[in-house]
Amino acid sequence: MKSFFPANALSLLLAALALAGCQPHRTAAYQGYLEGEFVAIAAPLAGRLEQLAAPKGTRVTAGTELFRLEQGAELAALREAAERLRSAQARLTDLRKGQRPSELAALEARLTQVRTAAELSGLELARATKLRETAVLSDDDYDRVRLNHVTNTTLITEIAAQLVTAQLGARPDVVAAAEAEAAAAQAALDRAGWAVAQKSQSAPRAGLIADTLYRAGEFVAAGAPVVLLLPPENLKVRFFVPEAEFVAIKAGATVLVTLSGRPTPLEARVSYLSPQPEYTPPVLYNRENRSKLVFLVEATLADEVARDLHPGQPVDVTLP
């Protein structure tokens, strides 16, 4: 069969097809944006905002004071708790000591006196025993001397026990109760110190003060965020990939991020792949509807790069 194409036209068509095959393949660019995951800094206690140390737009380092609420009531409670602890510890120390030195000295003197009396009554009993053997001393007089010596000997045992008890201090159960009271006072002091510390909040990490939600003098409810902090590691690249190309992207893979005004793309690492599509048609997944599905992918940038970027910036993401 004779061809309907002129020879020169066929040559031009073949050349065009060959030229098209030699051109490099352009990688598709995925559209996305930068998003920040803000850290809301709040105090667990309520109070009037006394000082806002870091205004909006300030870059802070970890440990920098961000704001401070009024602390009058908490400081008063701290002083009260400290005095209660001092009182409980003094009472516990006193119970462990036993009686005062002057009381102990009186008991020791009384013990010496009773020992002397017992020694004297012992000599009298010895003489009375000899006299009774010779029938010079009556039985009544002998019994009187003997019982006096027994009384003095018993007093020695009694006062010696009193002296030992006075040196020991209070009973164990009383000391245990005082120890528990001192421990409770220490816990109250710790709680009061914690309350004072919570009225002043510092940056947990370095980052940018993205926003401040209160002004000095305003009342802040307990747990209400006062400062929004954006650490550089919390800035992420979010982009959307069609269903047909989603399987080619793996977690940990490197992607190139292009922003307006930057001559060279930035490298980012894929950190998250959405398990669900962003758009689901209300019909079965036929070939036509599957082409409409896109999946969310997140990637992270190096901290030194992310600190100069801002949430909301549009980006184009390509695979290297």
VOVOFI-203177 format. One record per residue: residue in one letter; z negated, x, y of N, C-alpha, C in turn. Coordinates in steps of 0.1 Angstrom, whole numbers, plus 5000, padded with zeros to 4 digits. Layout:
N
aZXYZXYZXY...
//
This chain:
320
m500050094988500050005000500050095012k500750055022500950135034499750115043s499150215049497950205058498350145071f497450065077497750005090497250095101f496450205098495850285108496850405111p497150435124497950545127497250675122a497950775120497350905115496350965125n496750955138495851015148494550935150a494650795148493450715150492550735138l493050755126492150775115491450915116s492151005122491551145124490351135134l490551055145489551045155488350965149l488550865140487450795134486650885125l487250965117486551055108485851165116a486351215127485651315135484451255141a484551125146483351065152482251045142l482651005130481550985119480951115116a481751225115481151355112480251405123l480651375136479751415147478451335147a478551205144477351125143476351175132g476951225122476051275111475451405114c475951485123475351605127474251595137q474151485144473151465154471751455148p470751515154469351515148468851365148h467951335138467351205137466151195147r466151095155465051075164463950995157t462751055159461550995153461150875162a460750765156460350645164459050675170a458950625183457650635190456850505189y455550515186454750395185453950375198q453950255203453250225215451750205213g450950245223449550225222448850255235y447550275234446750305246445450375242l444850425253443550495251442450395252e441450405243440250315244439050395242g438050355250436750425250435650335243e434850395235433650325229432450375237f432050285246430950315255429650305249v428750395253427350395249426450325260a425950215256425150135266423650195266i423250255277421950305279421050205285a419950175277419050065282417550115279a416650045285415250075283414649955275p413849975265413249865257412249785264l411849835276410849755284411449715297a410949605303411449555315410849615327g411449605339410849665351411949675362r411349705374412249715386412949855385l414249855388414949985388414550065400e413850175398413250255408414250365413q414950425404415950535408417050535398l418350535404419550555396420050695398a419650785389419850935391421350975390a422150905382423550945379424450835383p425150845395426050735399427250725391k428050625392429250605385430250715388g430950755377431950865379431351005377t430051015375429451145374429551195359r429851325357429751385344428451445342v427751415331426451455328426351535315t425351615314425151685301424051615293a423951645281422851585273421451625278g420651525279419251535285419151515299t420251485306420151455321419551315323e418651305332418051175335419051085341l419150965336420150865341419450765351f418350715347417650615356416150615352r415450555361413950545359413450405365l412750335356412150205360410650235365e410150135373408750145378407850165366q406750255368405850285357404450265360g404150185371402750175375401850115365a402250005359401349935348401250025336e402350095332402250175320401350305323l401450355335400550475338399150435338a398750315343397450265343396950245329a397750185320397450165306397250305299l398050405303397850535297396550595300r396150585313394850635317393650565310e393750435309392750355302392650405287a393750415281393750455267393150595265a393450685274392950825273391350815275e390850735284389350725285388750665273r389350565267388850495255388850595243l389850685242389850785232388750885234r388550925246387451025249386150965246s385850835248384650775245384450765230a385450725223385350715208385150855202q385850955207385551095201384151145204a383651115216382251155219381251085210r381450955207380550885198380650945184l381850975179381951025166381351165165t381451245175380851375175379251365175d378751265182377351245183376751205169l377551115163377051065149377151185139r378051275140378151385131377051485133k376551495145375551595148374151565142g373751445141372451405137371651385150q370251395149369451375160369451495170r368851465182368851565192367851685188p368151805194367251915190365851895192s365451825203364051805206363351715195e364151615190363651525179363551605166l364451695163364351785152363151875153a362851925165361752015167360451945164a360351815169359151735167358851715152l359951685144359751665130359351795123e359851915127359452035121358052075124a357552045137356152065140355251975132r355651845130354851755122354751805108l355851855102355851905089354952025087t354952115097353952225097352552175097q352252075105350952025107350451965093v351351885087350951825074350751925063r351552035063351352145053350052205055t349652225068348352295071347152205066a347352075069346351975064346251975049a347451975042347451975028346752105022e346952215028346352335024344852335025l344352275037342952265039342352165029s343052055026342451955017342452015003g343452105000343452164986342252254984l341852324995340652414994339352324992e339352215000338152124998338152064984l339352034978339351974965338852074955a339152204957338752304947337252324948r336652324960335152334961334452204955a335052084958334451964953334551964938t335552014932335552014917334452104911k334152214917333052304912331652234914l331552164926330252094928330051984919r331151914915331051804906330651844892e331151964888330752014875329252054874t328652084885327152114885326351994889a327051874890326351744893325751744906v326151834915325651834929326451724937l327751704934328551614942328751484934s328651374941328751244934330251214932d330451114923331851084920332551024932d331850944940332550884952332950984962d332151084964332551194973333751274968y333651294955334851374949336151294950d336051164947337351084948337851084962r336951084972337351074986338151204989v337651324985338251454987339651464980r339651414967340851414959341951334965l341651214969342651124975343151174988n342351234996342751295009343851405007h343651484996344551584993345951524988v345851424980347051354975347851304987t347151244997347851185008348551295016n347851405018348451515026349751565019t349651585005350751634998351951534998t351651404998352751304999353351305013l352551325023353151335037354151455038i353851565031354751675031356151635026t356151565015357451525009358151425018e357351335024357951235033358651295045i357851375052358351435065359551535062a359451605051360551695048361851615045a361751495039362951415037363451365050q362551325059362951275073363651385080l363251505079363851625086365251645080v365451635067366751655061367651545066t367151425066368051305070368451325085a367451365093367751385108368851495110q368851595101369851695102371251655098l371251555088372551515083373351425093g372751365102373451275111373451135105a374451045110374550905107374950895092r374850765087375250735074376850745073p377350775060378750795059379550675063d379050555060379850435064379950415079v378850455086378850455101379850555107v379750675101380750785105382150745103a382450675091383750635088384250525098a383350435102383750335112384050405125a383250505129383550575141384850655140e385150705129386450775127387650685129a387450565123388550465124388750415138e387650405145387750365160388450475168a388150595165388750705172390250715169a390650685156392050685152392750575159a392150455160392750345167392950375182a391950445188392150485202393250585204q393450675194394550765195395850695194a395950595185397150525184397550445197a396450385203396650315216397150415227l396650535226397150635236398550675233d398950695221400350725218401250615222r400850485220401650375224401850365239a400750395246400850395261401750505266g401650625259402550735263403950705260w404250635249405650595246406150505256a405350405261405750305271406150375284v405350475288405650555300406950625298a407150695287408450765284409650675284q409550555279410650465278411150415292k410350425302410750375315411750475322s411950595316412850685321413850725309q415150705312416150725301417050835305s417350925295418251035297419551015288a420551105291421751095284421551155270p421951075259421751135246422851235243r423951225250425051325248425751345261a426551455262427351475274428451375275g428751345287429851245289430051205303l430851095305431151045318430350915321i429750895332429150775336430250675340a430650595330431750505333431450385342d430150345341429850225350428250225351t427750165362426350135364426249985366l425349915360425349775360424249715369y423349805374422249765383422249855395r421549805406421349885418419849905419a419450015426418050045428417349925435g416149885430415449775435415649645427e416649635419416849515411415949515399f415649395394414749385382415649395370v415249475360416049495348415249435336a415949345329415249285317415149385306a414249365296414049455285415349455277g415849575274416949595265418349575272a418249545286419549525293420149665296p421449685293422049815297422149835312v421749955316421849995330423050085332v423350175323424450275324425350265312l426650275315427550285304428050435303l427850505292428150645291429350655281l430350735285431550755277431550905273p431050945261431251075256432651105252p433151225254434551255251434951225237e434051245227434451215213434551065211n434150985220434350835218435550785224l436450865230437750825234438750835223k439450725220440350715209441750675213v442750715205444050675207444350555197r444750445203445050325194446450295195f447150285184448650255184448950165172f450150105173450450005162451750055155v451750045142452850095134453349975126p454749965125455349855117454949875103e455049765095454649755081455449855073a456749865076457649945068457250095069e456750135080456450275083454950315081f454150205079452650235079452250315067v452950305056452650385044452850535045a453650575055453850715057452750785065i451850715070450750775078449450775070k448850895070447650915062446550955071a445350925066444150965074444051115074g443751165086443651315088444951375092a446051295092447351355097447351375112t448151475116448351505130449451425136v449251365148450251295155450351355169l451451325176451651375190451551255199v450751275210450451165219451051205233t451951125238452651145251452051055261l451651105273451151025284451951055296s452050955305452750975317452051085326g452951165331452451275340452051405333r452151405319451851525312453151575306p453451695309454751745304454851765289t453751795283453751825268452851725261p453251685249452351585242451051655237l450151575235448851615230448751595215e448051675208447751655194446551575191a446651485182445451395178445451385163r444351355158444251345143443851195139v444551145130444351005125442950995119s442150895125440850885120440650745113y441550655116441250515110442650445108l442750375097443950295093443450155090s443950065098443449925096443849875082p442949805075443349745062444049615063q444149555075444749425077445749435088p446849355088447849355098447349285111e447849315122447449255135448149115136y449249095129449948965131450348915117t449848795114450148735101450948605103p452148595099452948475100452348365091p452448235095451848125087452748085075v453548185070454448155058454248275049l454948265038454848375028455548505034y455148625028455648745033457048775028n458048705033459448735030459948855038r461048895035461549025042461649005057e462048885062462148865076460748875083n459748805077458448805083457748935082r457949005071457249135070457649235081s458849215086459249305097458549285110k457749175111456949145123455549205122l455149245110453749295108453649435114v452449455121452049585126450649615122f450349735120448949775116448349865127l447049845130446349935139446050065133v446250175141445950305137445150375148e444050445145443250515155443350665153a443350745163443350885162442450945173t441851055170440951125179441551245185l441151285197441551395204440451505204a440751625207439751725209438951695222d437651735221436751695232437151755245e437651875245438051935258439251875264v440051805256441251725261440851585265a440051525257439651385259438851365272r438051465276437151455288437951435301d439251465301440051445313440951325312l440851245302441651125300440750995303h441350885304440650765308441150645299p440150555296440550445288441550355295g442450295287443450205293444750275296q444850405295446150475298447150445286p448350395289449350375279449850505273v450150505260450550625253451750585244d452550695240453550685230453150785219v453150745207452750835196453850855187t454050975183455151015174454551105163l455251105152454851195141455551335143p454851445140455451575142456551605132
//
